[in-house]
Amino acid sequence: MKWKVKEYLDIHQKTPYALWKASGLSRKTVYDITGGKLIRMDFSTLAAVIQGLETITQKRVEPNDVLEVVRDAQQ
């Protein structure tokens, strides 16, 4: 799995700063997610990201909007 949060923010012309303020997550966590540095994730983090994005975009956000399945090329 990989995060697509940065792409989602770009499409909606929002910043990681706005997500940080709206999500309740730590600044480091949000910037690690948007910078592609956060590999581990739990459901509470995913829920906070989705809730924060919904707050700043006023749109419904689904998990597949912010996560992408990365498959091994051999599969």
PDB file of N, CA, C, O and CB in Angstrom:
ATOM      1  N   MET A   1       0.843  -1.175   0.000  1.00  0.00           N
ATOM      2  CA  MET A   1       0.000   0.000   0.000  1.00  0.00           C
ATOM      3  C   MET A   1       0.887   1.237   0.000  1.00  0.00           C
ATOM      4  O   MET A   1       1.980   1.247   0.566  1.00  0.00           O
ATOM      5  CB  MET A   1      -0.959  -0.002   1.215  1.00  0.00           C
ATOM      6  N   LYS A   2       0.392   2.258  -0.640  1.00  0.00           N
ATOM      7  CA  LYS A   2       1.082   3.544  -0.570  1.00  0.00           C
ATOM      8  C   LYS A   2       0.045   4.656  -0.480  1.00  0.00           C
ATOM      9  O   LYS A   2      -1.078   4.539  -0.968  1.00  0.00           O
ATOM     10  CB  LYS A   2       2.013   3.752  -1.804  1.00  0.00           C
ATOM     11  N   TRP A   3       0.466   5.730   0.159  1.00  0.00           N
ATOM     12  CA  TRP A   3      -0.408   6.885   0.316  1.00  0.00           C
ATOM     13  C   TRP A   3      -0.506   7.686  -0.975  1.00  0.00           C
ATOM     14  O   TRP A   3       0.484   7.841  -1.690  1.00  0.00           O
ATOM     15  CB  TRP A   3       0.091   7.775   1.445  1.00  0.00           C
ATOM     16  N   LYS A   4      -1.700   8.196  -1.277  1.00  0.00           N
ATOM     17  CA  LYS A   4      -1.932   9.109  -2.406  1.00  0.00           C
ATOM     18  C   LYS A   4      -2.444  10.457  -1.903  1.00  0.00           C
ATOM     19  O   LYS A   4      -3.108  11.188  -2.637  1.00  0.00           O
ATOM     20  CB  LYS A   4      -2.945   8.493  -3.409  1.00  0.00           C
ATOM     21  N   VAL A   5      -2.135  10.779  -0.664  1.00  0.00           N
ATOM     22  CA  VAL A   5      -2.670  11.991  -0.042  1.00  0.00           C
ATOM     23  C   VAL A   5      -2.143  13.248  -0.726  1.00  0.00           C
ATOM     24  O   VAL A   5      -2.903  14.191  -0.947  1.00  0.00           O
ATOM     25  CB  VAL A   5      -2.319  12.023   1.445  1.00  0.00           C
ATOM     26  N   LYS A   6      -0.867  13.277  -1.063  1.00  0.00           N
ATOM     27  CA  LYS A   6      -0.292  14.457  -1.719  1.00  0.00           C
ATOM     28  C   LYS A   6      -1.003  14.728  -3.041  1.00  0.00           C
ATOM     29  O   LYS A   6      -1.326  15.875  -3.348  1.00  0.00           O
ATOM     30  CB  LYS A   6       1.224  14.265  -1.956  1.00  0.00           C
ATOM     31  N   GLU A   7      -1.241  13.703  -3.804  1.00  0.00           N
ATOM     32  CA  GLU A   7      -1.940  13.851  -5.080  1.00  0.00           C
ATOM     33  C   GLU A   7      -3.366  14.369  -4.856  1.00  0.00           C
ATOM     34  O   GLU A   7      -3.846  15.228  -5.596  1.00  0.00           O
ATOM     35  CB  GLU A   7      -1.969  12.504  -5.837  1.00  0.00           C
ATOM     36  N   TYR A   8      -4.035  13.836  -3.828  1.00  0.00           N
ATOM     37  CA  TYR A   8      -5.392  14.274  -3.508  1.00  0.00           C
ATOM     38  C   TYR A   8      -5.401  15.748  -3.120  1.00  0.00           C
ATOM     39  O   TYR A   8      -6.256  16.512  -3.566  1.00  0.00           O
ATOM     40  CB  TYR A   8      -5.984  13.420  -2.373  1.00  0.00           C
ATOM     41  N   LEU A   9      -4.448  16.134  -2.293  1.00  0.00           N
ATOM     42  CA  LEU A   9      -4.344  17.546  -1.902  1.00  0.00           C
ATOM     43  C   LEU A   9      -4.090  18.431  -3.120  1.00  0.00           C
ATOM     44  O   LEU A   9      -4.710  19.485  -3.260  1.00  0.00           O
ATOM     45  CB  LEU A   9      -3.218  17.737  -0.866  1.00  0.00           C
ATOM     46  N   ASP A  10      -3.189  18.011  -3.994  1.00  0.00           N
ATOM     47  CA  ASP A  10      -2.876  18.806  -5.189  1.00  0.00           C
ATOM     48  C   ASP A  10      -4.111  18.997  -6.076  1.00  0.00           C
ATOM     49  O   ASP A  10      -4.370  20.101  -6.554  1.00  0.00           O
ATOM     50  CB  ASP A  10      -1.751  18.133  -5.995  1.00  0.00           C
ATOM     51  N   ILE A  11      -4.857  17.937  -6.290  1.00  0.00           N
ATOM     52  CA  ILE A  11      -6.063  18.007  -7.119  1.00  0.00           C
ATOM     53  C   ILE A  11      -7.057  19.019  -6.551  1.00  0.00           C
ATOM     54  O   ILE A  11      -7.724  19.736  -7.297  1.00  0.00           O
ATOM     55  CB  ILE A  11      -6.723  16.621  -7.227  1.00  0.00           C
ATOM     56  N   HIS A  12      -7.146  19.065  -5.231  1.00  0.00           N
ATOM     57  CA  HIS A  12      -8.115  19.949  -4.579  1.00  0.00           C
ATOM     58  C   HIS A  12      -7.498  21.276  -4.132  1.00  0.00           C
ATOM     59  O   HIS A  12      -8.119  22.049  -3.402  1.00  0.00           O
ATOM     60  CB  HIS A  12      -8.724  19.246  -3.383  1.00  0.00           C
ATOM     61  N   GLN A  13      -6.281  21.522  -4.576  1.00  0.00           N
ATOM     62  CA  GLN A  13      -5.567  22.776  -4.286  1.00  0.00           C
ATOM     63  C   GLN A  13      -5.526  23.076  -2.788  1.00  0.00           C
ATOM     64  O   GLN A  13      -5.809  24.191  -2.348  1.00  0.00           O
ATOM     65  CB  GLN A  13      -6.227  23.942  -5.027  1.00  0.00           C
ATOM     66  N   LYS A  14      -5.168  22.052  -2.026  1.00  0.00           N
ATOM     67  CA  LYS A  14      -5.016  22.167  -0.579  1.00  0.00           C
ATOM     68  C   LYS A  14      -3.580  21.809  -0.213  1.00  0.00           C
ATOM     69  O   LYS A  14      -2.861  21.200  -1.005  1.00  0.00           O
ATOM     70  CB  LYS A  14      -6.033  21.248   0.173  1.00  0.00           C
ATOM     71  N   THR A  15      -3.174  22.188   0.983  1.00  0.00           N
ATOM     72  CA  THR A  15      -1.791  21.977   1.409  1.00  0.00           C
ATOM     73  C   THR A  15      -1.712  20.955   2.542  1.00  0.00           C
ATOM     74  O   THR A  15      -2.694  20.711   3.243  1.00  0.00           O
ATOM     75  CB  THR A  15      -1.164  23.304   1.852  1.00  0.00           C
ATOM     76  N   PRO A  16      -0.521  20.358   2.713  1.00  0.00           N
ATOM     77  CA  PRO A  16      -0.323  19.499   3.879  1.00  0.00           C
ATOM     78  C   PRO A  16      -0.573  20.257   5.188  1.00  0.00           C
ATOM     79  O   PRO A  16      -1.058  19.675   6.158  1.00  0.00           O
ATOM     80  CB  PRO A  16       1.096  18.922   3.871  1.00  0.00           C
ATOM     81  N   TYR A  17      -0.247  21.536   5.215  1.00  0.00           N
ATOM     82  CA  TYR A  17      -0.490  22.353   6.399  1.00  0.00           C
ATOM     83  C   TYR A  17      -1.983  22.358   6.754  1.00  0.00           C
ATOM     84  O   TYR A  17      -2.348  22.195   7.918  1.00  0.00           O
ATOM     85  CB  TYR A  17       0.013  23.794   6.170  1.00  0.00           C
ATOM     86  N   ALA A  18      -2.829  22.542   5.761  1.00  0.00           N
ATOM     87  CA  ALA A  18      -4.280  22.546   5.998  1.00  0.00           C
ATOM     88  C   ALA A  18      -4.744  21.192   6.535  1.00  0.00           C
ATOM     89  O   ALA A  18      -5.571  21.127   7.444  1.00  0.00           O
ATOM     90  CB  ALA A  18      -5.041  22.891   4.698  1.00  0.00           C
ATOM     91  N   LEU A  19      -4.204  20.113   5.963  1.00  0.00           N
ATOM     92  CA  LEU A  19      -4.559  18.775   6.443  1.00  0.00           C
ATOM     93  C   LEU A  19      -4.081  18.590   7.877  1.00  0.00           C
ATOM     94  O   LEU A  19      -4.804  18.035   8.704  1.00  0.00           O
ATOM     95  CB  LEU A  19      -3.953  17.685   5.530  1.00  0.00           C
ATOM     96  N   TRP A  20      -2.885  19.045   8.176  1.00  0.00           N
ATOM     97  CA  TRP A  20      -2.357  18.934   9.537  1.00  0.00           C
ATOM     98  C   TRP A  20      -3.293  19.621  10.523  1.00  0.00           C
ATOM     99  O   TRP A  20      -3.635  19.047  11.557  1.00  0.00           O
ATOM    100  CB  TRP A  20      -0.942  19.546   9.626  1.00  0.00           C
ATOM    101  N   LYS A  21      -3.705  20.837  10.213  1.00  0.00           N
ATOM    102  CA  LYS A  21      -4.576  21.590  11.116  1.00  0.00           C
ATOM    103  C   LYS A  21      -5.947  20.918  11.267  1.00  0.00           C
ATOM    104  O   LYS A  21      -6.533  20.944  12.349  1.00  0.00           O
ATOM    105  CB  LYS A  21      -4.750  23.025  10.606  1.00  0.00           C
ATOM    106  N   ALA A  22      -6.455  20.321  10.192  1.00  0.00           N
ATOM    107  CA  ALA A  22      -7.805  19.743  10.220  1.00  0.00           C
ATOM    108  C   ALA A  22      -7.847  18.316  10.760  1.00  0.00           C
ATOM    109  O   ALA A  22      -8.895  17.864  11.222  1.00  0.00           O
ATOM    110  CB  ALA A  22      -8.390  19.762   8.836  1.00  0.00           C
ATOM    111  N   SER A  23      -6.729  17.604  10.707  1.00  0.00           N
ATOM    112  CA  SER A  23      -6.754  16.173  11.020  1.00  0.00           C
ATOM    113  C   SER A  23      -6.530  15.830  12.484  1.00  0.00           C
ATOM    114  O   SER A  23      -6.994  14.790  12.951  1.00  0.00           O
ATOM    115  CB  SER A  23      -5.730  15.485  10.215  1.00  0.00           C
ATOM    116  N   GLY A  24      -5.833  16.680  13.208  1.00  0.00           N
ATOM    117  CA  GLY A  24      -5.493  16.343  14.583  1.00  0.00           C
ATOM    118  C   GLY A  24      -4.272  15.448  14.695  1.00  0.00           C
ATOM    119  O   GLY A  24      -3.854  15.098  15.799  1.00  0.00           O
ATOM    120  N   LEU A  25      -3.698  15.078  13.559  1.00  0.00           N
ATOM    121  CA  LEU A  25      -2.466  14.295  13.555  1.00  0.00           C
ATOM    122  C   LEU A  25      -1.276  15.208  13.829  1.00  0.00           C
ATOM    123  O   LEU A  25      -1.386  16.430  13.719  1.00  0.00           O
ATOM    124  CB  LEU A  25      -2.286  13.555  12.206  1.00  0.00           C
ATOM    125  N   SER A  26      -0.149  14.621  14.183  1.00  0.00           N
ATOM    126  CA  SER A  26       1.035  15.438  14.398  1.00  0.00           C
ATOM    127  C   SER A  26       1.519  15.995  13.062  1.00  0.00           C
ATOM    128  O   SER A  26       1.280  15.414  12.003  1.00  0.00           O
ATOM    129  CB  SER A  26       2.153  14.619  15.088  1.00  0.00           C
ATOM    130  N   ARG A  27       2.197  17.124  13.139  1.00  0.00           N
ATOM    131  CA  ARG A  27       2.743  17.747  11.933  1.00  0.00           C
ATOM    132  C   ARG A  27       3.670  16.772  11.212  1.00  0.00           C
ATOM    133  O   ARG A  27       3.606  16.639   9.990  1.00  0.00           O
ATOM    134  CB  ARG A  27       3.500  19.051  12.284  1.00  0.00           C
ATOM    135  N   LYS A  28       4.528  16.092  11.967  1.00  0.00           N
ATOM    136  CA  LYS A  28       5.473  15.144  11.373  1.00  0.00           C
ATOM    137  C   LYS A  28       4.747  14.027  10.630  1.00  0.00           C
ATOM    138  O   LYS A  28       5.139  13.657   9.523  1.00  0.00           O
ATOM    139  CB  LYS A  28       6.379  14.548  12.453  1.00  0.00           C
ATOM    140  N   THR A  29       3.700  13.495  11.232  1.00  0.00           N
ATOM    141  CA  THR A  29       2.948  12.415  10.585  1.00  0.00           C
ATOM    142  C   THR A  29       2.370  12.875   9.258  1.00  0.00           C
ATOM    143  O   THR A  29       2.506  12.179   8.252  1.00  0.00           O
ATOM    144  CB  THR A  29       1.825  11.916  11.502  1.00  0.00           C
ATOM    145  N   VAL A  30       1.733  14.024   9.239  1.00  0.00           N
ATOM    146  CA  VAL A  30       1.123  14.525   7.999  1.00  0.00           C
ATOM    147  C   VAL A  30       2.193  14.772   6.934  1.00  0.00           C
ATOM    148  O   VAL A  30       2.006  14.406   5.774  1.00  0.00           O
ATOM    149  CB  VAL A  30       0.330  15.826   8.270  1.00  0.00           C
ATOM    150  N   TYR A  31       3.293  15.381   7.314  1.00  0.00           N
ATOM    151  CA  TYR A  31       4.337  15.660   6.331  1.00  0.00           C
ATOM    152  C   TYR A  31       5.054  14.385   5.893  1.00  0.00           C
ATOM    153  O   TYR A  31       5.510  14.302   4.752  1.00  0.00           O
ATOM    154  CB  TYR A  31       5.343  16.652   6.902  1.00  0.00           C
ATOM    155  N   ASP A  32       5.164  13.394   6.773  1.00  0.00           N
ATOM    156  CA  ASP A  32       5.718  12.101   6.360  1.00  0.00           C
ATOM    157  C   ASP A  32       4.785  11.397   5.377  1.00  0.00           C
ATOM    158  O   ASP A  32       5.243  10.796   4.405  1.00  0.00           O
ATOM    159  CB  ASP A  32       5.967  11.206   7.588  1.00  0.00           C
ATOM    160  N   ILE A  33       3.478  11.470   5.630  1.00  0.00           N
ATOM    161  CA  ILE A  33       2.503  10.860   4.714  1.00  0.00           C
ATOM    162  C   ILE A  33       2.573  11.541   3.346  1.00  0.00           C
ATOM    163  O   ILE A  33       2.678  10.865   2.322  1.00  0.00           O
ATOM    164  CB  ILE A  33       1.063  10.960   5.296  1.00  0.00           C
ATOM    165  N   THR A  34       2.517  12.851   3.325  1.00  0.00           N
ATOM    166  CA  THR A  34       2.493  13.565   2.045  1.00  0.00           C
ATOM    167  C   THR A  34       3.840  13.524   1.338  1.00  0.00           C
ATOM    168  O   THR A  34       3.910  13.729   0.127  1.00  0.00           O
ATOM    169  CB  THR A  34       2.076  15.005   2.259  1.00  0.00           C
ATOM    170  N   GLY A  35       4.903  13.264   2.079  1.00  0.00           N
ATOM    171  CA  GLY A  35       6.236  13.154   1.483  1.00  0.00           C
ATOM    172  C   GLY A  35       6.614  11.739   1.106  1.00  0.00           C
ATOM    173  O   GLY A  35       7.721  11.496   0.625  1.00  0.00           O
ATOM    174  N   GLY A  36       5.695  10.794   1.322  1.00  0.00           N
ATOM    175  CA  GLY A  36       5.956   9.403   0.969  1.00  0.00           C
ATOM    176  C   GLY A  36       6.901   8.701   1.920  1.00  0.00           C
ATOM    177  O   GLY A  36       7.480   7.675   1.562  1.00  0.00           O
ATOM    178  N   LYS A  37       7.072   9.227   3.121  1.00  0.00           N
ATOM    179  CA  LYS A  37       8.018   8.649   4.076  1.00  0.00           C
ATOM    180  C   LYS A  37       7.360   7.747   5.110  1.00  0.00           C
ATOM    181  O   LYS A  37       8.046   6.956   5.757  1.00  0.00           O
ATOM    182  CB  LYS A  37       8.756   9.745   4.779  1.00  0.00           C
ATOM    183  N   LEU A  38       6.046   7.847   5.279  1.00  0.00           N
ATOM    184  CA  LEU A  38       5.362   7.030   6.277  1.00  0.00           C
ATOM    185  C   LEU A  38       4.899   5.741   5.613  1.00  0.00           C
ATOM    186  O   LEU A  38       4.035   5.751   4.736  1.00  0.00           O
ATOM    187  CB  LEU A  38       4.159   7.797   6.910  1.00  0.00           C
ATOM    188  N   ILE A  39       5.477   4.653   6.040  1.00  0.00           N
ATOM    189  CA  ILE A  39       5.153   3.358   5.441  1.00  0.00           C
ATOM    190  C   ILE A  39       4.099   2.629   6.267  1.00  0.00           C
ATOM    191  O   ILE A  39       3.155   2.075   5.704  1.00  0.00           O
ATOM    192  CB  ILE A  39       6.416   2.493   5.311  1.00  0.00           C
ATOM    193  N   ARG A  40       4.243   2.620   7.585  1.00  0.00           N
ATOM    194  CA  ARG A  40       3.250   1.973   8.449  1.00  0.00           C
ATOM    195  C   ARG A  40       2.055   2.885   8.647  1.00  0.00           C
ATOM    196  O   ARG A  40       2.168   4.111   8.660  1.00  0.00           O
ATOM    197  CB  ARG A  40       3.866   1.600   9.812  1.00  0.00           C
ATOM    198  N   MET A  41       0.923   2.253   8.797  1.00  0.00           N
ATOM    199  CA  MET A  41      -0.306   3.031   8.966  1.00  0.00           C
ATOM    200  C   MET A  41      -1.260   2.198   9.782  1.00  0.00           C
ATOM    201  O   MET A  41      -1.291   0.974   9.658  1.00  0.00           O
ATOM    202  CB  MET A  41      -0.941   3.432   7.593  1.00  0.00           C
ATOM    203  N   ASP A  42      -2.039   2.856  10.615  1.00  0.00           N
ATOM    204  CA  ASP A  42      -3.093   2.144  11.325  1.00  0.00           C
ATOM    205  C   ASP A  42      -4.431   2.790  10.987  1.00  0.00           C
ATOM    206  O   ASP A  42      -4.489   3.852  10.367  1.00  0.00           O
ATOM    207  CB  ASP A  42      -2.840   2.151  12.864  1.00  0.00           C
ATOM    208  N   PHE A  43      -5.488   2.136  11.402  1.00  0.00           N
ATOM    209  CA  PHE A  43      -6.817   2.616  11.025  1.00  0.00           C
ATOM    210  C   PHE A  43      -7.129   3.977  11.620  1.00  0.00           C
ATOM    211  O   PHE A  43      -7.843   4.768  11.004  1.00  0.00           O
ATOM    212  CB  PHE A  43      -7.869   1.623  11.457  1.00  0.00           C
ATOM    213  N   SER A  44      -6.609   4.266  12.805  1.00  0.00           N
ATOM    214  CA  SER A  44      -6.895   5.577  13.392  1.00  0.00           C
ATOM    215  C   SER A  44      -6.225   6.692  12.585  1.00  0.00           C
ATOM    216  O   SER A  44      -6.778   7.784  12.457  1.00  0.00           O
ATOM    217  CB  SER A  44      -6.423   5.624  14.861  1.00  0.00           C
ATOM    218  N   THR A  45      -5.039   6.420  12.045  1.00  0.00           N
ATOM    219  CA  THR A  45      -4.373   7.410  11.188  1.00  0.00           C
ATOM    220  C   THR A  45      -5.153   7.598   9.893  1.00  0.00           C
ATOM    221  O   THR A  45      -5.383   8.727   9.459  1.00  0.00           O
ATOM    222  CB  THR A  45      -2.919   6.977  10.878  1.00  0.00           C
ATOM    223  N   LEU A  46      -5.556   6.494   9.281  1.00  0.00           N
ATOM    224  CA  LEU A  46      -6.355   6.573   8.056  1.00  0.00           C
ATOM    225  C   LEU A  46      -7.645   7.339   8.307  1.00  0.00           C
ATOM    226  O   LEU A  46      -8.032   8.180   7.497  1.00  0.00           O
ATOM    227  CB  LEU A  46      -6.670   5.167   7.520  1.00  0.00           C
ATOM    228  N   ALA A  47      -8.313   7.059   9.416  1.00  0.00           N
ATOM    229  CA  ALA A  47      -9.555   7.756   9.736  1.00  0.00           C
ATOM    230  C   ALA A  47      -9.322   9.250   9.926  1.00  0.00           C
ATOM    231  O   ALA A  47     -10.125  10.065   9.472  1.00  0.00           O
ATOM    232  CB  ALA A  47     -10.183   7.163  10.992  1.00  0.00           C
ATOM    233  N   ALA A  48      -8.229   9.615  10.593  1.00  0.00           N
ATOM    234  CA  ALA A  48      -7.920  11.035  10.814  1.00  0.00           C
ATOM    235  C   ALA A  48      -7.604  11.739   9.500  1.00  0.00           C
ATOM    236  O   ALA A  48      -8.012  12.882   9.295  1.00  0.00           O
ATOM    237  CB  ALA A  48      -6.738  11.185  11.784  1.00  0.00           C
ATOM    238  N   VAL A  49      -6.884  11.068   8.615  1.00  0.00           N
ATOM    239  CA  VAL A  49      -6.576  11.647   7.298  1.00  0.00           C
ATOM    240  C   VAL A  49      -7.867  11.877   6.524  1.00  0.00           C
ATOM    241  O   VAL A  49      -8.084  12.958   5.976  1.00  0.00           O
ATOM    242  CB  VAL A  49      -5.618  10.722   6.492  1.00  0.00           C
ATOM    243  N   ILE A  50      -8.713  10.872   6.479  1.00  0.00           N
ATOM    244  CA  ILE A  50      -9.980  10.995   5.740  1.00  0.00           C
ATOM    245  C   ILE A  50     -10.848  12.102   6.334  1.00  0.00           C
ATOM    246  O   ILE A  50     -11.395  12.921   5.596  1.00  0.00           O
ATOM    247  CB  ILE A  50     -10.751   9.655   5.753  1.00  0.00           C
ATOM    248  N   GLN A  51     -10.975  12.131   7.646  1.00  0.00           N
ATOM    249  CA  GLN A  51     -11.791  13.169   8.282  1.00  0.00           C
ATOM    250  C   GLN A  51     -11.211  14.555   8.009  1.00  0.00           C
ATOM    251  O   GLN A  51     -11.956  15.493   7.726  1.00  0.00           O
ATOM    252  CB  GLN A  51     -11.888  12.924   9.801  1.00  0.00           C
ATOM    253  N   GLY A  52      -9.888  14.690   8.091  1.00  0.00           N
ATOM    254  CA  GLY A  52      -9.252  15.976   7.807  1.00  0.00           C
ATOM    255  C   GLY A  52      -9.467  16.417   6.373  1.00  0.00           C
ATOM    256  O   GLY A  52      -9.753  17.586   6.114  1.00  0.00           O
ATOM    257  N   LEU A  53      -9.331  15.484   5.439  1.00  0.00           N
ATOM    258  CA  LEU A  53      -9.549  15.817   4.027  1.00  0.00           C
ATOM    259  C   LEU A  53     -11.000  16.209   3.769  1.00  0.00           C
ATOM    260  O   LEU A  53     -11.269  17.144   3.015  1.00  0.00           O
ATOM    261  CB  LEU A  53      -9.160  14.633   3.134  1.00  0.00           C
ATOM    262  N   GLU A  54     -11.930  15.498   4.392  1.00  0.00           N
ATOM    263  CA  GLU A  54     -13.341  15.854   4.228  1.00  0.00           C
ATOM    264  C   GLU A  54     -13.619  17.246   4.786  1.00  0.00           C
ATOM    265  O   GLU A  54     -14.422  17.994   4.228  1.00  0.00           O
ATOM    266  CB  GLU A  54     -14.240  14.819   4.921  1.00  0.00           C
ATOM    267  N   THR A  55     -12.962  17.587   5.874  1.00  0.00           N
ATOM    268  CA  THR A  55     -13.142  18.905   6.473  1.00  0.00           C
ATOM    269  C   THR A  55     -12.645  20.009   5.546  1.00  0.00           C
ATOM    270  O   THR A  55     -13.324  21.019   5.358  1.00  0.00           O
ATOM    271  CB  THR A  55     -12.416  18.981   7.811  1.00  0.00           C
ATOM    272  N   ILE A  56     -11.462  19.816   4.969  1.00  0.00           N
ATOM    273  CA  ILE A  56     -10.894  20.901   4.159  1.00  0.00           C
ATOM    274  C   ILE A  56     -11.422  20.943   2.735  1.00  0.00           C
ATOM    275  O   ILE A  56     -11.360  21.991   2.093  1.00  0.00           O
ATOM    276  CB  ILE A  56      -9.406  20.773   4.121  1.00  0.00           C
ATOM    277  N   THR A  57     -11.940  19.834   2.225  1.00  0.00           N
ATOM    278  CA  THR A  57     -12.455  19.835   0.848  1.00  0.00           C
ATOM    279  C   THR A  57     -13.972  19.899   0.784  1.00  0.00           C
ATOM    280  O   THR A  57     -14.543  20.222  -0.258  1.00  0.00           O
ATOM    281  CB  THR A  57     -11.979  18.604   0.120  1.00  0.00           C
ATOM    282  N   GLN A  58     -14.627  19.590   1.904  1.00  0.00           N
ATOM    283  CA  GLN A  58     -16.093  19.522   1.939  1.00  0.00           C
ATOM    284  C   GLN A  58     -16.621  18.490   0.943  1.00  0.00           C
ATOM    285  O   GLN A  58     -17.704  18.646   0.380  1.00  0.00           O
ATOM    286  CB  GLN A  58     -16.701  20.903   1.637  1.00  0.00           C
ATOM    287  N   LYS A  59     -15.826  17.423   0.735  1.00  0.00           N
ATOM    288  CA  LYS A  59     -16.218  16.327  -0.147  1.00  0.00           C
ATOM    289  C   LYS A  59     -16.051  15.014   0.603  1.00  0.00           C
ATOM    290  O   LYS A  59     -15.236  14.904   1.519  1.00  0.00           O
ATOM    291  CB  LYS A  59     -15.377  16.328  -1.461  1.00  0.00           C
ATOM    292  N   ARG A  60     -16.834  14.025   0.203  1.00  0.00           N
ATOM    293  CA  ARG A  60     -16.698  12.693   0.783  1.00  0.00           C
ATOM    294  C   ARG A  60     -15.399  12.071   0.289  1.00  0.00           C
ATOM    295  O   ARG A  60     -15.088  12.135  -0.901  1.00  0.00           O
ATOM    296  CB  ARG A  60     -17.917  11.795   0.420  1.00  0.00           C
ATOM    297  N   VAL A  61     -14.647  11.475   1.191  1.00  0.00           N
ATOM    298  CA  VAL A  61     -13.371  10.846   0.860  1.00  0.00           C
ATOM    299  C   VAL A  61     -13.457   9.368   1.228  1.00  0.00           C
ATOM    300  O   VAL A  61     -13.876   9.018   2.331  1.00  0.00           O
ATOM    301  CB  VAL A  61     -12.179  11.544   1.605  1.00  0.00           C
ATOM    302  N   GLU A  62     -13.063   8.516   0.309  1.00  0.00           N
ATOM    303  CA  GLU A  62     -13.049   7.072   0.513  1.00  0.00           C
ATOM    304  C   GLU A  62     -11.601   6.607   0.677  1.00  0.00           C
ATOM    305  O   GLU A  62     -10.684   7.284   0.213  1.00  0.00           O
ATOM    306  CB  GLU A  62     -13.741   6.331  -0.676  1.00  0.00           C
ATOM    307  N   PRO A  63     -11.381   5.462   1.330  1.00  0.00           N
ATOM    308  CA  PRO A  63     -10.010   4.976   1.494  1.00  0.00           C
ATOM    309  C   PRO A  63      -9.234   4.855   0.177  1.00  0.00           C
ATOM    310  O   PRO A  63      -8.036   5.134   0.138  1.00  0.00           O
ATOM    311  CB  PRO A  63     -10.034   3.638   2.176  1.00  0.00           C
ATOM    312  N   ASN A  64      -9.905   4.444  -0.893  1.00  0.00           N
ATOM    313  CA  ASN A  64      -9.198   4.307  -2.175  1.00  0.00           C
ATOM    314  C   ASN A  64      -8.831   5.662  -2.788  1.00  0.00           C
ATOM    315  O   ASN A  64      -8.076   5.709  -3.759  1.00  0.00           O
ATOM    316  CB  ASN A  64     -10.057   3.519  -3.160  1.00  0.00           C
ATOM    317  N   ASP A  65      -9.349   6.761  -2.239  1.00  0.00           N
ATOM    318  CA  ASP A  65      -8.935   8.089  -2.687  1.00  0.00           C
ATOM    319  C   ASP A  65      -7.547   8.438  -2.165  1.00  0.00           C
ATOM    320  O   ASP A  65      -6.843   9.253  -2.760  1.00  0.00           O
ATOM    321  CB  ASP A  65      -9.944   9.144  -2.234  1.00  0.00           C
ATOM    322  N   VAL A  66      -7.156   7.823  -1.057  1.00  0.00           N
ATOM    323  CA  VAL A  66      -5.899   8.197  -0.401  1.00  0.00           C
ATOM    324  C   VAL A  66      -4.906   7.049  -0.271  1.00  0.00           C
ATOM    325  O   VAL A  66      -3.773   7.254   0.164  1.00  0.00           O
ATOM    326  CB  VAL A  66      -6.189   8.747   0.958  1.00  0.00           C
ATOM    327  N   LEU A  67      -5.322   5.846  -0.645  1.00  0.00           N
ATOM    328  CA  LEU A  67      -4.434   4.687  -0.603  1.00  0.00           C
ATOM    329  C   LEU A  67      -4.422   3.981  -1.944  1.00  0.00           C
ATOM    330  O   LEU A  67      -5.431   3.930  -2.648  1.00  0.00           O
ATOM    331  CB  LEU A  67      -4.858   3.716   0.503  1.00  0.00           C
ATOM    332  N   GLU A  68      -3.274   3.444  -2.282  1.00  0.00           N
ATOM    333  CA  GLU A  68      -3.134   2.692  -3.528  1.00  0.00           C
ATOM    334  C   GLU A  68      -2.474   1.354  -3.222  1.00  0.00           C
ATOM    335  O   GLU A  68      -1.507   1.293  -2.464  1.00  0.00           O
ATOM    336  CB  GLU A  68      -2.306   3.491  -4.580  1.00  0.00           C
ATOM    337  N   VAL A  69      -2.990   0.300  -3.804  1.00  0.00           N
ATOM    338  CA  VAL A  69      -2.381  -1.023  -3.659  1.00  0.00           C
ATOM    339  C   VAL A  69      -1.206  -1.104  -4.629  1.00  0.00           C
ATOM    340  O   VAL A  69      -1.357  -0.862  -5.826  1.00  0.00           O
ATOM    341  CB  VAL A  69      -3.426  -2.175  -3.929  1.00  0.00           C
ATOM    342  N   VAL A  70      -0.053  -1.443  -4.105  1.00  0.00           N
ATOM    343  CA  VAL A  70       1.143  -1.613  -4.938  1.00  0.00           C
ATOM    344  C   VAL A  70       1.429  -3.091  -4.989  1.00  0.00           C
ATOM    345  O   VAL A  70       1.694  -3.722  -3.966  1.00  0.00           O
ATOM    346  CB  VAL A  70       2.380  -0.807  -4.382  1.00  0.00           C
ATOM    347  N   ARG A  71       1.376  -3.634  -6.171  1.00  0.00           N
ATOM    348  CA  ARG A  71       1.588  -5.077  -6.343  1.00  0.00           C
ATOM    349  C   ARG A  71       2.998  -5.337  -6.876  1.00  0.00           C
ATOM    350  O   ARG A  71       3.557  -4.556  -7.647  1.00  0.00           O
ATOM    351  CB  ARG A  71       0.525  -5.682  -7.306  1.00  0.00           C
ATOM    352  N   ASP A  72       3.531  -6.439  -6.440  1.00  0.00           N
ATOM    353  CA  ASP A  72       4.835  -6.888  -6.939  1.00  0.00           C
ATOM    354  C   ASP A  72       4.690  -7.199  -8.421  1.00  0.00           C
ATOM    355  O   ASP A  72       3.701  -7.812  -8.824  1.00  0.00           O
ATOM    356  CB  ASP A  72       5.356  -8.143  -6.148  1.00  0.00           C
ATOM    357  N   ALA A  73       5.636  -6.800  -9.227  1.00  0.00           N
ATOM    358  CA  ALA A  73       5.579  -7.003 -10.676  1.00  0.00           C
ATOM    359  C   ALA A  73       5.513  -8.484 -11.043  1.00  0.00           C
ATOM    360  O   ALA A  73       5.083  -8.816 -12.148  1.00  0.00           O
ATOM    361  CB  ALA A  73       6.790  -6.361 -11.341  1.00  0.00           C
ATOM    362  N   GLN A  74       5.922  -9.375 -10.157  1.00  0.00           N
ATOM    363  CA  GLN A  74       5.916 -10.815 -10.453  1.00  0.00           C
ATOM    364  C   GLN A  74       4.549 -11.442 -10.287  1.00  0.00           C
ATOM    365  O   GLN A  74       4.344 -12.578 -10.714  1.00  0.00           O
ATOM    366  CB  GLN A  74       6.900 -11.530  -9.567  1.00  0.00           C
ATOM    367  N   GLN A  75       3.604 -10.736  -9.676  1.00  0.00           N
ATOM    368  CA  GLN A  75       2.284 -11.334  -9.436  1.00  0.00           C
ATOM    369  C   GLN A  75       1.436 -11.300 -10.676  1.00  0.00           C
ATOM    370  O   GLN A  75       0.294 -11.760 -10.656  1.00  0.00           O
ATOM    371  CB  GLN A  75       1.566 -10.619  -8.307  1.00  0.00           C
TER     372      GLN A  75
END
